[in-house]
Amino acid sequence: MRGLWVRFGEVDAVQGIDVTAHAGRATALLGRNGAGKSTTMRVLAGVIPPTAGHVQVDGVEVAADPMTVKRLTGYCPDVGGLVPRATPWEHLQLSARLRRLDGWEPRARDLLERFELGGVAHRVTSGFSHGMSRRLSVVLAAFHEPGVLLLDEPFDGVDPLGVEATLDVVADARARGAAVLVSTHLRELAMQACDQALVLRGGARVATLDSGELGGERGAETYRALLG
Ligand SMILES: Nc1ncnc2c1ncn2[C@@H]1O[C@H](COP(=O)(O)OP(=O)(O)OP(=O)(O)O)[C@@H](O)[C@H]1O
């Protein structure tokens, strides 16, 4: 991604961000509310077009071919994305059909169990708590083992077991060579999940840090200073 720029009317949400996400590595996007994290994720997922800049996912230019990019990526949006009247199993079934996956059922069952959603696999999602919906969104993003995994606020409101399952999903994706991006406000979890972090402020990148630099009291101070 080179010189990504996204404008909404009068607002320049993202102002010239460069990011390279490598296979087998995970990058955290950190920054205050409104820093441009979700907008960056949405462009990478092929959901909104960039106003300017070059964004390629696995060699495919997002602006030219958003449908292919949607297929290549697994995207957990920061909000929404679930069909209220469908069950988790129906969500997985639809995803499998759209991607023409064969023999997907064991993986679907395994993921639902890992995220403690096995017991509600056939319950419509309209009654799900926020944390349950988040967990299912992570399951759906990871289900088809995409080459690029995009998780926007995956830990938001999720209990410790859900956090662990999400960290495992990130580790699994990295182990099979996927590039992972995680947007979060949680510095400690960013450190655990990722090997590097980009700190955004006002739509621009203000720092790239190794996860080791974010740890402990010193990391907290560094991060606070970068948030401005
Ligand atoms: N659809 C939209 N229309 C107008 N402005 C938007 C739209 N989406 C985002 N913005 C603006 O773009 C800026 C960046 O928003 P974005 O959601 O990317 O931030 P964020 O870093 O993900 O924030 P948060 O941590 O609160 O989720 C904000 O000023 C926001 O108001």
The ligand as an SDF file (V2000), in Angstrom:
LIG
                    3D

 31 33  0  0  0  0  0  0  0  0999 V2000
  -18.2110    7.0880    5.9090 N   0  0  0  0  0  0  0  0  0  0  0  0
  -17.6330    8.1690    6.4250 C   0  0  0  0  0  0  0  0  0  0  0  0
  -18.0840    9.4090    6.1380 N   0  0  0  0  0  0  0  0  0  0  0  0
  -17.4890   10.5140    6.6460 C   0  0  0  0  0  0  0  0  0  0  0  0
  -16.4120   10.4890    7.4630 N   0  0  0  0  0  0  0  0  0  0  0  0
  -15.9190    9.2870    7.7870 C   0  0  0  0  0  0  0  0  0  0  0  0
  -16.4930    8.0590    7.2970 C   0  0  0  0  0  0  0  0  0  0  0  0
  -15.7820    7.0240    7.7870 N   0  0  0  0  0  0  0  0  0  0  0  0
  -14.8170    7.5580    8.5550 C   0  0  0  0  0  0  0  0  0  0  0  0
  -14.8990    8.9150    8.5560 N   0  0  0  0  0  0  0  0  0  0  0  0
  -14.0030    9.8440    9.2600 C   0  0  0  0  0  0  0  0  0  0  0  0
  -12.6830    9.4530    8.9560 O   0  0  0  0  0  0  0  0  0  0  0  0
  -11.8300    9.5970   10.0990 C   0  0  0  0  0  0  0  0  0  0  0  0
  -11.1640    8.2550   10.3900 C   0  0  0  0  0  0  0  0  0  0  0  0
  -12.1600    7.3370   10.8480 O   0  0  0  0  0  0  0  0  0  0  0  0
  -11.8330    5.7980   11.1380 P   0  0  0  0  0  0  0  0  0  0  0  0
  -13.1350    5.1290   11.4190 O   0  0  0  0  0  0  0  0  0  0  0  0
  -10.9870    5.2700   10.0640 O   0  0  0  0  0  0  0  0  0  0  0  0
  -10.9690    5.9190   12.4710 O   0  0  0  0  0  0  0  0  0  0  0  0
  -10.4870    4.7880   13.4870 P   0  0  0  0  0  0  0  0  0  0  0  0
   -9.0340    5.0250   13.7250 O   0  0  0  0  0  0  0  0  0  0  0  0
  -10.8940    3.4490   13.0280 O   0  0  0  0  0  0  0  0  0  0  0  0
  -11.3100    5.1890   14.7830 O   0  0  0  0  0  0  0  0  0  0  0  0
  -11.9410    4.2840   15.9780 P   0  0  0  0  0  0  0  0  0  0  0  0
  -10.8010    3.9100   16.8610 O   0  0  0  0  0  0  0  0  0  0  0  0
  -12.8860    5.2460   16.6420 O   0  0  0  0  0  0  0  0  0  0  0  0
  -12.6470    3.1230   15.3500 O   0  0  0  0  0  0  0  0  0  0  0  0
  -12.7210   10.1400   11.2070 C   0  0  0  0  0  0  0  0  0  0  0  0
  -12.5700   11.5480   11.2220 O   0  0  0  0  0  0  0  0  0  0  0  0
  -14.1030    9.7390   10.7710 C   0  0  0  0  0  0  0  0  0  0  0  0
  -15.0580   10.6480   11.2640 O   0  0  0  0  0  0  0  0  0  0  0  0
  1  2  1  0
  2  3  1  0
  2  7  2  0
  3  4  2  0
  4  5  1  0
  5  6  2  0
  6  7  1  0
  6 10  1  0
  7  8  1  0
  8  9  2  0
  9 10  1  0
 10 11  1  0
 11 12  1  0
 11 30  1  0
 12 13  1  0
 13 14  1  0
 13 28  1  0
 14 15  1  0
 15 16  1  0
 16 17  2  0
 16 18  1  0
 16 19  1  0
 19 20  1  0
 20 21  2  0
 20 22  1  0
 20 23  1  0
 23 24  1  0
 24 25  2  0
 24 26  1  0
 24 27  1  0
 28 29  1  0
 28 30  1  0
 30 31  1  0
M  END
$$$$
